[in-house]
Amino acid sequence: MSDVPTQRPFNGFLADQRGGALHAELTERLAEVTAAVIEHGKAGSLTLTIKISQQKGAERAVIVADDLKVKVPAPERGESLFFADEDGNLSRRDPRQPALPLSEARKAGEATS
């Protein structure tokens, strides 16, 4: 017999935690983050926290809680250029630039009304 303790593999714990729900959630969320990283070219992350506390009144029983934080990269959001007037209103047209008197061009051969 060896005096070296035998430790259960972590994946065995994952398969048992919350009836396998944690393992299933990790699998799903890992695929989600990976797909978003490939699609958007930005980094993502998965952080698993395991909290272990002793069950009150039980010498060797522990309560195990898990918390999964996921950062899925988002697509770039577009920007728009606006101009601010003296009152703080935003406009797509520069209020300091006069409007040009433009009219619609007619195709060659179109009759005028």
N, C-alpha and C positions, 0 to 999 in steps of 0.2 A: 504494500500500500504506500502511496505517495502522500506526503504532507502538503503538497501544493494544491490549493483549492481549485476545483473545477468550476469555471464560470460559464454560465449559460450564454450562448451567442445572442447578441442584441436583436437580431432579426426574429428570434423566437419570442422575445418580449413584445416586439412590434406586432406580431401576429396575434398575440393575446390581448393587448391593450384595447379596452372597450370593445371586446368581441371581434377584433380585426378591423374595426372602423378606422383607427388611426393609420394602419398600414394602407388601407384602400384610399384614404384621403391623401396621404403622402404620395402614393403612386399617381393619382389623378392630378394633384397640384404640381408635381415635378414635371409632368408632361405639358401642363398648361404654361408653366414658366419657360420651359425649354422652347416651345413653339413660339412664344412671344419674343424671346431673345433672338431667335432666328429671323422672325418677321420684321422686327424693329431695329435690330442691330445694337441694342442696348442691354446692359446687364440686369439680371433679376436675381432674386434670392428666396430661399426657403430657410426659415429658422425654427427649429423644434426645441421647445423647452419642456423638460420633464421635471415635475415637482413631486417629491416624495416626502410624506409626513407619516409619523407613527399614529396608528389607530389608538385612540384613548382606551386605556384599560386592557390592551392586548400587548403582550411582551414582544411578539415577533411579527405582528400584522402591520402592514403599511398601506397607506392610501397613495395611489399614483395618479396624478393628473397631468395632462399634456396640454400644450398651447402651441399652435402652429401659426406663425406669421409668414405671410407670403407677399413678396413685392414683385408684381408682374409689370414689366416695362410697357409703357403706353406709347402709342404712335405720337409723332410730332404733331403739335397743334399749329395750325396756320396762323399767320399774323395779317393784319390789315393796316394800311396807312390812313390816318385821319388827320384833319387839321382842327385846331381849337380856335374858336372865336373869342372875342373879349369877354363873353359871358360864360365861357367854359363849355359851350356846346361843341359837340364833335360833328364834323362834316367830312364827306369824302372829297369835297371840292374846297380848295383853298379860298377862304372868304376874302382874302386881300387881292386875289387875281380876278379881273373882270371876266365875265362870261363872253365868249365869242358868239356873234350872231350867225350860227350855223343853220343850214337847211339841208334837207335830204336830197341827195343827188338822184337824178333820173337816169334810167338806162337809155342808150341811144335808140331812137325810133319811138319812144313813148310819147303819147300825145299829152299836151298840157290841158288842164281843166279850165 
